[in-house]
Amino acid sequence: MKRRCESVTEGIDREAPQTLLNSVYTELYITEGLRPEANVQHELNLLETVTEKDTLSDSLTIKCTDIFKALPEEQRPIRRVLTCGVAGVGKTFSIQKFTLDWAQGSENQQLDLVVPLSFRELNLFSTEHYSLLELMHVFHPALKELTAHTLANSKAVFIFDGLDESRLPLDFNCEVISEVKQGSEIGTLLVNLIRGDLLPTAQIWITSRPAAANQIPAKYIDRVTEVRGFITDQQKEQYFTKRFTDQQQCKTVLSHIRTSHSLYAMCQVPIFSWLTATVLDHMLRTEQQEELPQTLTDLYAHFLIVQTQRGRLKYPQKQSEEFSEKGRGLTGADRKLLLKLGRLAFEQLEKGNILFYDQDLKKVGLNVTNAVVQAGVCSEIFKRDCVIFNKSIYCFIHLSVQEFLAAVYLMRSFMNSEVMKWVLGSESQPAAVNIFLRKVLKKSLLSKNGHLDLVVRFLHGLCLDSNLKLLQSLLGPVKINHEMKEKMIDNLKKMNVKDVSADRNINLIHCLMEMRYHNVQEEIQVILKSKRDSSKKLSDIQCSALAYICSFLASALKSNPARVKELDLSRNNLPDSRVELLCGYLQSPACHLGILRSKPRQVHCNLSESSCSFLSTALNSNPSHLSELHLSGNSNIKDSGVKFLCKYLQTPGCRLKTLRVQLLLSDLDSDIQPSHLRELELSKNRQIKDSGVALLCASLQNPDCRLKKLRYFYHGIVQLILL
C-alpha cells in the first residue's frame, strides 16, 4: 500500500518521472458540510461566486487525516463520510495522502486496514459477482492471505473514490448481505457496507462531485465535507511562483488572470491553475503577449493549440507538411481524430459520463487497437487512465476539456442531421449558426443542474473572429459576419427566461461575456446608481445581469456578515428554500443583523408557516442583535407560524424592540411578556378574537411591560385595547 501511494505524477504525462507525494502535497481546505447551491449550479459557476473570506469563515476546516474524528459536540462516532468537490480539486490526492500517512505509521494507527477502491475500476466488473473478501483479493493482491475471520474482526476503512464516475446500480432496498464470503454484485456489496449490514463497524469514505452526491440517501451519511482547493490569494500566488522560475513572467501571469474574474476563480482548482499556467507560459515564451486569453473560450482554444504542439514534440514521427510554420495548423488526421473525440465528448456528456471504455471509443470510430492516446495531440488532452486485467479506461484530462471539445464538435457539425435531431428533436436543419445557437441555448435553460452551461458559453465564445481564426483548420468554413453576431447578442438579450432558474439566467450573462459584450452590466450599474430609475422596469437580460451582480453581493455579505446591520427583502418572492438559505446566514455567530424586513410583493409571495419555523430556529441560535422584525403583510403566517416567532420572543437573549406582523394567533400564550418590546404592530389582524385581545390587555397591565406603541388599523378593537 505504501508503494502504491508514495509517488504521484504531476500534470498528465504518465511517462514523466514520478514525484514523492509528501514533497508536493499542499494541505487543501476541507470543510464540514456542503453548500446548498452546489447541487444546482455548474461547477465553474459555483467557483465564480465564492470569495476567499466566504470559504475561510463559512465552516470548520478539517484535515484529511482527521476525516473520521468526531467533534467535541458530536455524540456518536463518525462511520460514513461523504466528501464532495468539483472535478480536479484534489479529492483523490486527499485519499492518497490519508492512505500513505497510515501506511507509513504517522496517522490513524488505530486502524488495522485501509482499502482504497475507485469506481472507475469497479465499473469494469459491474455485472460480475464477488464476495467482499474476493473483491479485496482481486484489487489488492497483497491481501491474499487475509481471512474472513481476520477481516470481520479488523478495524477497517473502505475508501470509494469517484461516486460521480460510478456505473454501478445502487439500490438501497436491495437484499441483505451480512457475510464477507457471501457473493453478490459489487453495487449490492457497497450498499450493504454503507447500510451497516456488512461489517457494521467498518468505516466508509466516499468521494464525489457535488451533482452525484444525492445517490446516497442522507440518512446513511454521518458527515458531509467539501474540498475547496486553492481558496486564498496566497495559495494561488504560491502555485504560480513555483510554476514560473522567471519572476517577471510570474508577475505578468498573475496580473493578467486577475483582470478576468472567471480565469482567476477557476484557479481555485489545482488542475485549472496548471492549465492556465501551461497556456500562458507557452504564449509568453513564444512572444504572444499581445494575444493573451481574456475569456474561458480564448484560454481553451489556445490550450488545444499548445497541446497540439506538445504532442508533436513528444511524437515527432506524427509531423506533417500540413502543419503550418507557426505551429497552429492541424493535419487532416489530427482533424479527424479531434472531431471523433469531440463527438465522444458530446455524446457522453449528454449521458453524464466522464469515463469511457473501449466500446464507447469504437462507437464513434476511434481505433482502440491503434492506441489512440499515442496519436499526437490526443496524448495531451485524452488519456488511458488505467489498465486492469487488460481492460482500459479512458478520460479527458478534465471535464471542462470534454465540454470544450463537445462545443467544437457542435460548431463544426451543426448542419449534421443527428446533431439537429438532438437540438430540435427532428432532423430539420437551421439556416444559420445564430439560429442553431439560439436552439442550443433554449435547450440548456431547461437543464436542472446546468450540465450544458459551459458548452453554451464555449459555443458563443467560438464565434469571435480571433477564435474562429485560431481554430479555422478544425472548425472549418464557419462564416459569422458582424450582422450575425449582433443577432446572437440580440438572442441572448431577448431570450424568454420565464420560470428559468437564477443560475441559468446568469449563464446568459456569461455567454455575453464570452462574446466580450459587457453593455448589460454597465446598464445595470447605471440604473442602480440612479435614483430616478429606481422604479424602472428591467428587461429579462437586465434581470439576469442584476442576478449576476447580486450573486457576488451575496457572497461578499456571507464572507463578512458582521458588517450587515439592516437587511430589507421586501417585495421579493421568497420560497421556503430561499428562506432556509437566509436563515443559514442568520445562524452565523458573526451575524450582527439589527433590522430585518420582509414585506411581500403579492399575496402569493409571502412567508409560509415553514418559513417562520426556519426563521425562529435561526433567531433562537443567534438572538442577541436583532432589534426590529418587520413581517407586515405576510398573511400566510397563520397561528402556528406566529407560535414559532413567539418561541423566539421567550428566549432570554431576545432583544427585539419592534415587531410588526399581520396576523397574531387567536389565543396568545400568557407567558409571553418580553419586557424589552417597545413597539408592536398588529395591522389588519382580522382573526384576532376577544380572548387574544384580553391577553394583550393583560400584558399591557404587567409591571414589566415597556410597550410604548401599539398599532392596530381596526378602530373598534383599538378602543378595546386602549381601555
C-alpha positions, 0 to 999 in steps of 0.5 A, a space after each residue: 500500500 505504501 508503494 502504491 501511494 508514495 509517488 504521484 505524477 504531476 500534470 498528465 504525462 504518465 511517462 514523466 518521472 514520478 514525484 514523492 507525494 509528501 514533497 508536493 502535497 499542499 494541505 487543501 481546505 476541507 470543510 464540514 458540510 456542503 453548500 446548498 447551491 452546489 447541487 444546482 449550479 455548474 461547477 465553474 459557476 459555483 467557483 465564480 461566486 465564492 470569495 476567499 473570506 466566504 470559504 475561510 469563515 463559512 465552516 470548520 476546516 478539517 484535515 484529511 487525516 482527521 476525516 473520521 474524528 468526531 467533534 467535541 459536540 458530536 455524540 456518536 462516532 463518525 462511520 460514513 463520510 461523504 466528501 464532495 468537490 468539483 472535478 480536479 480539486 484534489 479529492 483523490 490526492 486527499 485519499 492518497 495522502 490519508 492512505 500513505 500517512 497510515 501506511 507509513 505509521 504517522 496517522 490513524 494507527 488505530 486502524 488495522 486496514 485501509 482499502 482504497 477502491 475507485 469506481 472507475 475500476 469497479 465499473 469494469 466488473 459491474 455485472 460480475 459477482 464477488 464476495 467482499 473478501 474476493 473483491 479485496 483479493 482481486 484489487 489488492 493482491 497483497 491481501 491474499 492471505 487475509 481471512 474472513 475471520 481476520 477481516 470481520 474482526 479488523 478495524 477497517 476503512 473502505 475508501 470509494 473514490 469517484 461516486 460521480 464516475 460510478 456505473 454501478 446500480 445502487 439500490 438501497 432496498 436491495 437484499 441483505 448481505 451480512 457475510 464477507 464470503 457471501 457473493 453478490 454484485 459489487 453495487 449490492 456489496 457497497 450498499 450493504 457496507 454503507 447500510 451497516 449490514 456488512 461489517 457494521 463497524 467498518 468505516 466508509 469514505 466516499 468521494 464525489 462531485 457535488 451533482 452525484 452526491 444525492 445517490 446516497 440517501 442522507 440518512 446513511 451519511 454521518 458527515 458531509 465535507 467539501 474540498 475547496 482547493 486553492 481558496 486564498 490569494 496566497 495559495 494561488 500566488 504560491 502555485 504560480 511562483 513555483 510554476 514560473 522560475 522567471 519572476 517577471 513572467 510570474 508577475 505578468 501571469 498573475 496580473 493578467 488572470 486577475 483582470 478576468 474574474 472567471 480565469 482567476 476563480 477557476 484557479 481555485 482548482 489545482 488542475 485549472 491553475 496548471 492549465 492556465 499556467 501551461 497556456 500562458 507560459 507557452 504564449 509568453 515564451 513564444 512572444 504572444 503577449 499581445 494575444 493573451 486569453 481574456 475569456 474561458 473560450 480564448 484560454 481553451 482554444 489556445 490550450 488545444 493549440 499548445 497541446 497540439 504542439 506538445 504532442 508533436 514534440 513528444 511524437 515527432 514521427 506524427 509531423 506533417 507538411 500540413 502543419 503550418 510554420 507557426 505551429 497552429 495548423 492541424 493535419 487532416 488526421 489530427 482533424 479527424 481524430 479531434 472531431 471523433 473525440 469531440 463527438 465522444 465528448 458530446 455524446 457522453 456528456 449528454 449521458 453524464 459520463 466522464 469515463 469511457 471504455 473501449 466500446 464507447 471509443 469504437 462507437 464513434 470510430 476511434 481505433 482502440 487497437 491503434 492506441 489512440 492516446 499515442 496519436 499526437 495531440 490526443 496524448 495531451 488532452 485524452 488519456 488511458 487512465 488505467 489498465 486492469 486485467 487488460 481492460 482500459 479506461 479512458 478520460 479527458 484530462 478534465 471535464 471542462 476539456 470534454 465540454 470544450 471539445 463537445 462545443 467544437 464538435 457542435 460548431 463544426 457539425 451543426 448542419 449534421 442531421 443527428 446533431 439537429 435531431 438532438 437540438 430540435 428533436 427532428 432532423 430539420 436543419 437551421 439556416 444559420 449558426 445564430 439560429 442553431 445557437 439560439 436552439 442550443 441555448 433554449 435547450 440548456 435553460 431547461 437543464 436542472 443542474 446546468 450540465 450544458 452551461 459551459 458548452 453554451 458559453 464555449 459555443 458563443 465564445 467560438 464565434 469571435 473572429 480571433 477564435 474562429 481564426 485560431 481554430 479555422 483548420 478544425 472548425 472549418 468554413 464557419 462564416 459569422 459576419 458582424 450582422 450575425 453576431 449582433 443577432 446572437 447578442 440580440 438572442 441572448 438579450 431577448 431570450 424568454 427566461 420565464 420560470 428559468 432558474 437564477 443560475 441559468 439566467 446568469 449563464 446568459 450573462 456569461 455567454 455575453 461575456 464570452 462574446 466580450 459584450 459587457 453593455 448589460 452590466 454597465 446598464 445595470 450599474 447605471 440604473 442602480 446608481 440612479 435614483 430616478 430609475 429606481 422604479 424602472 422596469 428591467 428587461 429579462 437580460 437586465 434581470 439576469 445581469 442584476 442576478 449576476 451582480 447580486 450573486 457576488 453581493 451575496 457572497 461578499 455579505 456571507 464572507 463578512 456578515 458582521 458588517 450587515 446591520 439592516 437587511 430589507 427583502 421586501 417585495 421579493 418572492 421568497 420560497 421556503 428554500 430561499 428562506 432556509 438559505 437566509 436563515 443559514 446566514 442568520 445562524 452565523 455567530 458573526 451575524 450582527 443583523 439589527 433590522 430585518 424586513 420582509 414585506 411581500 410583493 403579492 399575496 402569493 409571495 409571502 412567508 409560509 408557516 415553514 418559513 417562520 419555523 426556519 426563521 425562529 430556529 435561526 433567531 433562537 441560535 443567534 438572538 442577541 442583535 436583532 432589534 426590529 422584525 418587520 413581517 407586515 403583510 405576510 398573511 400566510 403566517 397563520 397561528 402556528 407560524 406566529 407560535 414559532 416567532 413567539 418561541 423566539 420572543 421567550 428566549 432570554 437573549 431576545 432583544 427585539 424592540 419592534 415587531 410588526 406582523 399581520 396576523 397574531 394567533 387567536 389565543 396568545 400564550 400568557 407567558 409571553 411578556 418580553 419586557 424589552 418590546 417597545 413597539 408592536 404592530 398588529 395591522 389588519 389582524 382580522 382573526 384576532 378574537 376577544 380572548 387574544 385581545 384580553 391577553 394583550 390587555 393583560 400584558 399591557 397591565 404587567 409591571 414589566 411591560 415597556 410597550 410604548 406603541 401599539 398599532 392596530 388599523 381596526 378602530 373598534 378593537 383599538 378602543 378595546 385595547 386602549 381601555 
